[in-house]
Amino acid sequence: MTMILAIDTSFYTTSVAAMDRDGRVLADMRTIFVLKPGERGLAPSTVVFNHVRSLPSQVEHLFRLAARGFPRSEDPASAILSPGTVKVDLVVASVRPRIVEDSYLPFFRVSEGFGRAVAAAVGAPFLELSHQEGHLAATWIARGGHNVGGNVDTGGGDGGCVCRREPPDRSFLVLQMSGGTTELLIVERWEAGRPQGVTSLGAALDVNVGQFLDHVGVRLGLSFPAGAALELEAGKASDVGAGAPVSGEDGWHPIPVSAQGYRLSFAGPEAAANRLIDAGCPAPVVARLCLEAVARGAEKVLRKAVEEFGRHDVVVCGGVAANQTLRRHLARRLGHPAVGARLVFPDPAYCTDNAVGLAEAGRRQTRNRN
């Protein structure tokens, strides 16, 4: 039995994953860096150090699991594969943040260097991909980590959106929303296991959407990264009488979000959120207003692109794509027959930074070569 080994070293997560040739996730390991209370980020040199410290033990642990057949519990009988028979036949690593060749962040050199060394040691080919391609490929991973084929309705919790198991057979839009990247792309086709003819319509003007949510969350006393905690906080808004934000002496105004073409700006929304906090706005209301602003911003650029380019298949990926407020809003507004967008989200488990998407991307590319 063979496996694909994938490595990703992003802003705040060291990730290692293993997948078999049928798309079954054998291992999914993630170490999220812990920041001190009040910290809103780390210096690139610190990020590199954290990856160098975390990655060797993760890979070592993965190979130990492989030798035991990737057991799901302490019981040897729970092994997925036959112990001692697993061989690495491909190593995949993220070597840059975005699909464009000249994109660069220093900490991706850690996954590249470590991946090349492991590939040479086990005699396997090495495939370099971008972190962005991993996020996109994660869209095609089925719930539960097993690629079963077909499409799966994710249910009311995701706003009735659909998780696809295969890419659209025509050109489509991709909106990546995360801490490191906020970018709208057109993918002309999916061919040979990867996106082809990729055009960037616009990236963030200033603060990325994930940074905006993290910064506000830290100001509210939440731990970093704050996206998931901010969503939980927003869920309490009805308990403090938030309702639909209204104008007036006792009401809290919605946070405005602006865009230049397809480039969203979240510096203004961050300043507006800080003013709300300083004015004594309850934390749940601030959280709710921030998430609603993100959803309106995403709607703004996606609606414009659907109408201008006639692409109705839309993939929304990245860590922020796990947010249920965003999913429900886009499903209601863009999935409406008047717009006709066909929205696709990754399973929430694969929205945040992970190496599983890279493994899936590598599996699809080499599948088309074999």
C-alpha positions, 0 to 999 in steps of 0.5 A: 500500500502506498501513501501521499505525504503532504507538508504545509507550513503556513502563518500559524499552523504546521501541518502534515497529512497522509492520504492513500490513492483512493483519497482516504485521509490516513493522517491529519496532524496540525499544530497551531501556534499559541500566542500570548494574550493580547498578541495579534501576530508573530514575526516571520522569523518566529513563525519559521522557528516554530515550524522548524521546532514542530515539523520533525516530531510531526513527520516522525509520528506520522511514520510511526503511525504508518508502520502500525497501519494508521490505527484509529485507536490503541487497538491494533485491530483498528488499523486502516492498512496492513501494518508495515506495508505502507510506502511513500510514493509522493511527497507534496509541500507548499513552497509559496503562498499563492498560485502566482510564481513570484509570491513568497513568504519565508516560512514556506521554505521550511515545508519545501526544504523538509519535503525535499529531504524526506522525498530524497530519503524515501526515494519518492518524487517531490511535488511543489505546490502553493498553499492556495492550491491546497485550499482550493483542492480541499474543496473536493475532499468528502466529509469524513475524509473519504472521497466518495464521488458525487456531490454532498448537500451539507445541510441546513447548517451550511445554508443549504450549500453544496460540497462538491467532490469534483471540480466544475466542468467549466470555468468558475470563480474562487474567493479565498478568504483567510488570514494571509490572503483575500483574493478573487480568482477566475479559473478557466478550467480544471485540467491534469489535476490542477487549476489552469488559466488562473486570473486574479481579479483582485486581492485585499487592499489592506487588511486581509479578512482573517486578520480583521476578524482576529484583530477584533477578536483579540480586542474583545479578549478572545484567543488568537486565532479568533475566528471560531470564538468570534462566531460563538460570541456572535451567536449570543447577540440575540441574548443581548437584544441585538436583533437586526442592527437599527439606527437610533440612539440605542441602536448599533449601526452596521459596519460598512465595508468598501471595495475598489473593483474586486479589492476589498478593504477591511481596515475601515471595518476594523477601525469601525469595530474598534470604535464600537468597542470603545463606545461600550457595544456588547461583545456579541453585537460587535462580533455579529456586526463584524461577521455580517460585514464580511458576508456583505463584502464577499457578496459585493465582489462575487455578485459583481464578478458573476454579473460581469463575467457570467461565471455562476459556479463559485468556490469559497475557500480558506479559513473564513469560509467555515463561518456559518454566517457567511455561508448562509448569507451567500446562499441566500443572496447569491443562490437566489434565482435572480443571481443564479450562483452555484456556491461550493464550500469545502467541508468546514474541517478542511477550510482552515490551514491543513496539509490534507488539501495539498495531499488531495491536489497531489493525488489528483495531479499524479493520478492524471499522469499515471 
